[in-house]
Amino acid sequence: MESVLLDTPSGIGARLGWDPKLTEHDRKRILARQLVASRLGVEEKSVRIEREAPAQFGFHTQLFAEVDDEEVPLEIRTASFRAATVAAVAEPGVKVGLDLRDAHPDDATTSEMKRHSHLFDNDDLPALLSHWTKVQAVREADGRGVRVKPDYVRLDLSRNKGWIPDRPVHYSLVDLSRDGWIITLAYGNEA
């Protein structure tokens, strides 16, 4: 699988990888292993990536890393779209959310974005995509994901910060887009 390191804020590492022959789960694990090994200065083969057991139906499991049978205290988050996956690793206590999209969405996706967008001119596709990926990244960082309607997410005027009004956490938003993929990282410290 081909992968590239993304330019992220200090304390957070992220990689984008793509390979249509690999499953989404394999891509997630490979990227997470690369990030954790680099962060800890160990060989990739010494890092074991596991998936959290689901607690209930519809529960989105998280990945965690082990080195020498000891769990590594890092936050691992991923997002996938078609044959591409982005993974991020951060220190404990840093809430991270990712969103990954194709720069050319299909009609159904564009219609959904327009329906939930707060933009005055939602016919400007690049602005709509940027707005939508930021909203999705904030939802993922919040931890409730799809249980929070996209309409509830708020962005400041510069679209560099996002939040959900019922929580005190404000997330910084960073555009990590690359190679025809729109990638947004939302991050903030736990309140």
C-alpha positions as CSV (number, residue, x, y, z in Angstrom):
1,M,0.0,0.0,0.0
2,E,1.2,3.5,-0.8
3,S,1.0,6.0,2.0
4,V,2.2,9.5,2.7
5,L,2.8,11.4,5.9
6,L,0.5,14.4,6.3
7,D,1.4,17.8,7.6
8,T,-0.3,18.0,11.0
9,P,-0.1,20.1,14.2
10,S,2.5,19.2,16.8
11,G,1.6,16.2,18.9
12,I,-0.6,14.6,16.1
13,G,0.6,12.3,13.4
14,A,-1.4,11.4,10.3
15,R,-1.0,9.3,7.2
16,L,-3.0,8.9,4.0
17,G,-2.9,5.5,2.3
18,W,-4.6,4.0,-0.7
19,D,-4.8,0.5,-2.2
20,P,-8.0,-0.9,-3.9
21,K,-6.7,-4.4,-3.3
22,L,-6.7,-4.1,0.5
23,T,-9.8,-4.0,2.7
24,E,-10.6,-0.9,4.7
25,H,-9.7,-2.7,8.0
26,D,-6.3,-3.7,6.6
27,R,-5.5,-0.2,5.5
28,K,-6.5,1.2,8.9
29,R,-4.2,-1.2,10.7
30,I,-1.2,-0.7,8.4
31,L,-1.4,3.1,8.7
32,A,-1.9,3.0,12.5
33,R,1.1,0.6,12.8
34,Q,3.3,2.9,10.7
35,L,2.3,6.0,12.9
36,V,2.7,4.3,16.2
37,A,6.1,2.7,15.3
38,S,7.3,6.1,14.1
39,R,6.0,7.9,17.2
40,L,7.6,5.3,19.6
41,G,10.8,4.8,17.6
42,V,10.2,1.0,17.3
43,E,10.0,-1.4,14.4
44,E,6.6,-1.7,12.7
45,K,6.6,-5.5,13.3
46,S,6.7,-5.0,17.0
47,V,3.5,-3.0,17.0
48,R,0.2,-4.9,17.2
49,I,-3.0,-3.1,16.3
50,E,-6.2,-4.5,17.7
51,R,-9.8,-3.4,17.4
52,E,-11.9,-2.7,20.5
53,A,-14.7,-5.2,21.0
54,P,-18.2,-3.7,20.1
55,A,-20.2,-2.8,23.2
56,Q,-23.6,-2.9,21.4
57,F,-25.1,-3.0,17.9
58,G,-24.0,-0.1,15.8
59,F,-21.1,0.7,18.1
60,H,-18.1,2.1,16.1
61,T,-15.0,0.4,17.4
62,Q,-11.7,2.1,17.9
63,L,-8.2,0.8,17.3
64,F,-5.6,0.5,20.0
65,A,-1.9,-0.4,19.8
66,E,0.2,-2.8,21.8
67,V,4.0,-3.1,22.0
68,D,5.4,-6.1,23.9
69,D,1.9,-7.0,25.1
70,E,1.5,-3.6,26.7
71,E,-1.2,-1.2,25.5
72,V,0.2,2.0,24.2
73,P,-1.5,5.1,25.6
74,L,-2.2,6.9,22.2
75,E,-5.5,7.9,20.6
76,I,-5.9,6.3,17.2
77,R,-8.6,7.6,14.8
78,T,-9.3,6.7,11.2
79,A,-11.6,7.6,8.3
80,S,-12.0,5.8,5.0
81,F,-13.6,6.5,1.6
82,R,-13.5,4.0,-1.2
83,A,-9.9,2.8,-1.6
84,A,-8.4,5.5,0.6
85,T,-7.9,5.7,4.4
86,V,-6.5,8.3,6.7
87,A,-5.3,7.5,10.2
88,A,-4.2,9.9,13.0
89,V,-2.4,9.2,16.3
90,A,-2.4,11.7,19.2
91,E,-1.6,11.8,22.9
92,P,-4.2,10.7,25.4
93,G,-6.7,13.4,26.2
94,V,-6.5,14.9,22.7
95,K,-9.9,14.5,21.0
96,V,-9.4,13.8,17.3
97,G,-11.8,13.6,14.4
98,L,-11.1,12.9,10.8
99,D,-13.1,13.2,7.6
100,L,-12.0,12.0,4.1
101,R,-13.9,12.6,0.9
102,D,-13.3,12.5,-2.9
103,A,-12.9,15.9,-4.3
104,H,-15.7,15.0,-6.8
105,P,-18.7,13.8,-4.9
106,D,-21.6,12.0,-6.5
107,D,-25.0,13.6,-6.8
108,A,-26.5,11.8,-3.8
109,T,-23.6,13.0,-1.6
110,T,-23.9,16.6,-2.9
111,S,-27.6,16.6,-2.3
112,E,-27.1,15.4,1.4
113,M,-24.4,18.1,1.9
114,K,-26.7,20.8,0.6
115,R,-29.6,19.6,2.7
116,H,-27.7,20.0,6.0
117,S,-25.3,22.9,5.2
118,H,-25.6,26.3,6.8
119,L,-24.0,28.0,3.8
120,F,-25.8,30.8,2.0
121,D,-24.4,29.7,-1.4
122,N,-24.3,25.9,-1.4
123,D,-23.8,25.8,-5.1
124,D,-20.1,26.6,-4.6
125,L,-18.9,22.9,-4.6
126,P,-15.4,23.5,-3.2
127,A,-16.8,25.7,-0.3
128,L,-19.6,23.1,0.3
129,L,-17.1,20.2,0.5
130,S,-14.8,22.2,2.8
131,H,-17.7,23.0,5.1
132,W,-19.1,19.5,5.0
133,T,-15.7,17.8,5.9
134,K,-15.2,20.2,8.8
135,V,-18.7,19.4,10.1
136,Q,-18.1,15.7,9.8
137,A,-14.6,15.9,11.5
138,V,-16.2,17.8,14.5
139,R,-18.9,15.1,14.8
140,E,-16.2,12.4,14.9
141,A,-14.0,14.3,17.4
142,D,-17.1,14.8,19.6
143,G,-17.4,11.0,19.8
144,R,-21.1,10.8,19.2
145,G,-20.7,10.7,15.4
146,V,-24.0,10.1,13.6
147,R,-26.0,10.5,16.8
148,V,-25.4,14.3,16.3
149,K,-27.2,15.9,13.4
150,P,-24.8,17.8,11.0
151,D,-27.1,20.8,11.4
152,Y,-26.1,21.1,15.1
153,V,-22.4,21.6,14.4
154,R,-21.3,25.2,14.5
155,L,-18.2,26.7,12.8
156,D,-16.7,30.1,13.4
157,L,-16.7,32.7,10.6
158,S,-13.1,31.7,9.5
159,R,-14.0,28.0,9.7
160,N,-10.9,27.3,11.7
161,K,-12.9,26.3,14.9
162,G,-15.9,24.0,15.3
163,W,-18.1,22.9,18.2
164,I,-21.4,21.4,19.2
165,P,-23.4,23.8,21.4
166,D,-24.2,21.2,24.2
167,R,-20.5,20.5,24.9
168,P,-17.9,23.0,26.1
169,V,-15.1,21.7,23.7
170,H,-14.1,23.8,20.7
171,Y,-12.1,22.0,18.1
172,S,-9.4,23.4,15.9
173,L,-9.9,22.5,12.2
174,V,-7.0,21.8,9.9
175,D,-7.2,21.0,6.1
176,L,-4.9,18.1,5.3
177,S,-6.2,17.6,1.7
178,R,-3.9,15.9,-0.7
179,D,-3.9,14.0,-4.0
180,G,-7.5,14.7,-4.9
181,W,-8.8,13.8,-1.4
182,I,-10.4,16.3,0.9
183,I,-9.2,15.6,4.4
184,T,-10.1,17.5,7.5
185,L,-8.7,17.0,11.0
186,A,-10.5,18.3,14.1
187,Y,-8.7,18.3,17.4
188,G,-9.1,19.7,20.9
189,N,-8.3,18.8,24.5
190,E,-10.9,17.1,26.6
191,A,-12.8,19.5,28.9
